[in-house]
Amino acid sequence: METVALVTLVLVIIFFALGIKIVPQSQNYIVERLGRYHRTLQAGLHIIIPVIDSVRHRVDILERQLPTKEISTITLDNVTIGVKLAILFRIIDASKAVYRIKDIEQAIQTTVTGVVRSVIGKTDLDGVQSNRRTLAESIEEELRSVTQEWGIVLSRVELVDVEVDAETKSAMQLQLNAERTRRALVRQAEGEKEAAQLKADADLYAAQRQAEARKTLADADAYAVAAVARAISADGDTAIQFEIKKIQADAVKSLGGNEGSKIVILPTDILDSFGDITARFRNR
């Protein structure tokens, strides 16, 4: 009797032990009851009914990346290119991932191939090269509606590489060289234009400064003439004689400053006139 009770106790303990399931953080468990889907166990401690319930699938829910494969496609301008995509995804509904698709990675890869060819076929080669982010977003949008049915979500779709054939590469290199030559010529023309404009501005500035200088000299001459006119008006004969003698004195000075002149002979009437003028100013 005691043996039967002990065996029964052991069986009960084993029964309850088989019903305890601890699910790790990185997985979901799919539980079937009598061969049919029953529920999904999230991370943590769970209790199921042994024999009736069973864990049939352990599904990883960590983010994963599809193997990078080159997809051959044709652009809008009939250029054959090879496109490589980096696709990251994770499972958010383990039951759909298990019961709606058998090989989820192969299914995604097949769908990606069709979507890429559809999207790239609407874009020319230049658009593919320059708008990778936009194309990746378009591909991701096309894939989202399909992947939701399989219980997965795309974390990121990145267009990592675009390969073209040798002839297209040669044509692109020629086009690139022509574009570089054009830019160099444009920059040279712009530099010459800027230099000419700066020279014109400098010439205009110099002309303006010369005009201002001539105006200043003219104003000074006008002031001197006005001063002489006022002096003549006040004391006509004396002022006139003073200006004449001043001119003569300047002429004598210029003769004396000549390096080749050793002796300067002056008429006596010039010296007398200097004395007369000096006397007149003293008598005033």
C-alpha positions in Angstrom: 0.0 0.0 0.0 2.8 2.4 0.9 4.5 1.5 -2.4 1.4 2.4 -4.4 1.1 5.7 -2.6 4.7 6.5 -3.1 4.5 5.7 -6.8 1.3 7.8 -7.1 3.0 10.7 -5.4 6.0 10.4 -7.8 3.7 10.4 -10.8 1.8 13.4 -9.6 5.0 15.3 -9.1 6.2 14.3 -12.5 2.9 15.3 -14.0 3.0 18.8 -12.5 6.7 19.1 -13.4 5.9 18.4 -17.0 3.2 21.1 -16.9 5.7 23.8 -15.8 7.2 25.7 -18.7 9.8 28.6 -18.4 10.0 30.6 -21.6 13.3 32.6 -22.2 13.1 36.3 -23.2 14.3 35.6 -26.7 11.6 33.1 -27.6 7.9 32.3 -27.8 6.5 28.8 -27.4 3.6 27.6 -29.5 1.3 25.3 -27.5 -1.1 22.8 -29.2 -3.9 21.1 -27.5 -4.8 17.7 -29.0 -3.0 18.6 -32.2 -4.6 22.1 -32.6 -3.1 25.5 -31.9 -4.1 26.6 -28.4 -2.0 29.6 -27.3 1.4 31.3 -27.5 3.5 31.5 -24.4 5.5 34.7 -23.9 8.6 35.0 -21.8 8.2 33.9 -18.2 6.7 31.0 -16.1 3.7 29.2 -17.5 1.7 26.0 -16.6 0.1 23.7 -19.2 -1.7 20.5 -18.9 0.6 17.6 -19.7 -0.4 15.0 -22.3 -3.3 17.2 -23.5 -1.1 20.3 -24.1 2.3 20.2 -25.7 4.9 22.7 -26.9 5.3 22.1 -30.6 7.4 25.0 -31.7 10.0 27.3 -30.1 10.2 30.5 -32.1 13.1 33.0 -31.9 11.8 36.5 -31.8 15.2 38.3 -31.9 15.8 40.6 -34.8 17.6 38.8 -37.7 19.0 39.7 -41.1 18.3 38.0 -44.4 21.3 36.8 -46.3 22.4 39.5 -48.7 21.9 38.3 -52.3 22.2 40.2 -55.5 18.9 40.7 -57.3 19.1 41.2 -61.1 16.7 43.8 -62.4 16.2 46.3 -65.3 15.7 50.0 -64.8 13.3 52.3 -66.6 16.0 53.2 -69.2 16.7 49.5 -70.0 19.9 49.2 -68.0 20.5 45.8 -66.3 21.7 46.2 -62.8 22.3 44.0 -59.7 20.8 45.3 -56.5 21.9 44.2 -53.0 19.6 44.8 -50.1 20.1 44.5 -46.3 16.8 43.4 -44.8 16.3 43.2 -41.0 13.1 41.7 -39.5 11.7 40.2 -36.4 8.7 38.0 -35.6 5.9 39.7 -33.6 3.2 37.0 -34.0 4.8 33.5 -33.6 1.6 31.7 -34.4 1.3 33.3 -37.9 5.0 32.7 -38.5 4.5 29.0 -37.8 1.2 28.2 -39.3 1.0 30.5 -42.3 4.4 30.0 -43.9 6.8 27.1 -43.9 10.2 28.8 -44.8 9.8 32.4 -43.7 13.2 33.6 -44.9 12.8 32.1 -48.4 9.3 33.5 -48.6 10.6 37.0 -47.7 13.5 36.7 -50.2 11.1 35.7 -53.0 8.8 38.6 -52.2 11.7 41.0 -52.0 12.9 40.0 -55.5 9.5 40.7 -57.0 9.0 44.0 -55.2 12.5 45.2 -56.1 12.0 44.5 -59.8 8.7 46.3 -59.7 10.0 49.4 -57.9 13.4 49.6 -59.8 11.5 49.1 -63.1 9.8 52.5 -62.6 13.1 54.4 -62.0 16.0 55.2 -64.4 19.6 54.5 -63.5 20.4 58.0 -62.3 17.4 57.9 -60.0 18.5 54.5 -58.6 22.0 55.9 -57.9 20.9 59.2 -56.3 17.6 58.2 -54.5 18.6 55.0 -52.7 16.9 56.0 -49.5 13.6 56.8 -51.3 13.8 53.5 -53.2 14.4 51.6 -49.9 11.4 53.2 -48.3 9.3 52.3 -51.3 10.4 48.7 -51.2 9.8 48.6 -47.4 6.3 50.0 -47.9 5.5 47.3 -50.6 6.8 44.5 -48.3 5.0 45.7 -45.2 1.5 44.6 -46.3 2.8 41.1 -47.2 4.9 40.5 -44.1 2.2 41.5 -41.7 0.3 38.4 -42.9 3.2 36.2 -41.8 3.5 37.8 -38.3 6.7 39.7 -38.9 7.8 43.3 -39.0 10.6 44.8 -41.1 13.0 46.7 -38.9 15.1 48.2 -41.7 15.5 47.9 -45.5 18.7 49.4 -46.9 19.9 49.5 -50.5 23.6 48.7 -49.9 24.9 48.3 -53.4 24.1 48.7 -57.1 26.2 46.9 -59.7 26.1 47.7 -63.4 27.7 45.9 -66.4 31.1 46.8 -67.9 29.7 48.7 -70.8 27.4 50.8 -68.6 30.3 51.5 -66.2 32.4 52.8 -69.2 29.6 55.0 -70.4 29.1 56.3 -66.9 32.8 57.1 -66.6 32.7 59.0 -69.9 29.7 60.9 -68.7 31.4 61.7 -65.4 34.6 62.9 -67.1 32.5 65.2 -69.4 30.6 66.5 -66.4 33.9 67.2 -64.6 35.2 69.1 -67.7 32.1 71.1 -67.9 32.3 72.1 -64.2 35.9 73.0 -64.6 35.1 75.3 -67.6 32.2 76.8 -65.7 34.4 77.5 -62.7 37.1 79.0 -64.9 34.5 81.3 -66.7 33.1 82.3 -63.3 36.6 83.1 -62.1 37.4 85.2 -65.1 34.1 87.0 -64.8 34.8 87.8 -61.1 38.3 89.0 -61.9 37.0 91.3 -64.7 34.4 92.6 -62.3 36.9 93.3 -59.6 39.2 95.0 -62.1 36.3 97.2 -63.3 35.5 98.1 -59.8 39.1 99.0 -59.1 39.3 101.1 -62.2 36.0 102.9 -61.3 37.3 103.5 -57.8 40.6 104.9 -59.1 38.7 107.2 -61.5 36.5 108.4 -58.7 39.5 109.1 -56.5 41.2 111.0 -59.4 38.1 113.0 -60.0 37.9 113.9 -56.3 41.5 114.9 -56.4 41.0 117.1 -59.4 38.0 118.6 -57.8 40.0 119.4 -54.6 42.7 121.0 -56.7 40.2 123.0 -58.6 38.6 124.2 -55.3 42.0 125.2 -54.0 42.8 127.1 -57.2 39.4 128.8 -57.1 40.0 129.8 -53.5 43.4 131.2 -54.4 41.9 133.2 -57.3 39.2 134.4 -55.0 41.8 135.5 -52.4 43.8 137.3 -55.1 40.6 139.0 -56.4 39.7 140.2 -52.9 43.3 141.5 -52.4 43.1 143.3 -55.8 39.7 144.8 -54.9 41.1 146.0 -51.5 44.5 147.4 -52.8 44.6 146.8 -56.6 48.1 148.0 -57.7 50.0 146.7 -54.7 48.4 143.3 -54.9 48.9 143.0 -58.6 52.6 144.0 -58.3 53.0 141.5 -55.4 51.6 138.6 -57.5 53.9 139.5 -60.4 56.9 139.7 -58.2 55.9 136.4 -56.6 55.8 134.7 -60.1 59.3 136.2 -60.8 60.6 135.0 -57.4 59.3 131.4 -58.2 61.1 131.6 -61.6 64.3 132.7 -59.9 64.0 129.9 -57.4 63.6 127.3 -60.1 66.7 128.6 -61.9 68.7 128.5 -58.8 67.6 124.9 -58.1 69.0 123.7 -61.4 72.1 121.4 -60.7 73.9 122.7 -63.8 73.6 126.4 -62.7 76.5 127.7 -60.7 75.8 131.5 -61.0 72.5 133.2 -61.5 72.5 136.8 -62.9 69.4 138.9 -62.2 68.4 142.3 -63.6 68.7 145.1 -61.1 65.1 146.2 -61.7 63.9 142.9 -60.3 65.8 143.4 -57.1 64.6 146.9 -56.9 61.1 145.9 -57.4 61.4 143.4 -54.4 62.6 146.3 -52.3 59.8 148.6 -53.4 57.2 146.0 -52.5 58.7 145.3 -49.1 58.7 149.1 -48.4 55.1 149.5 -49.4 54.0 146.7 -47.0 56.1 148.3 -44.2 54.4 151.7 -44.8 50.9 150.2 -44.6 
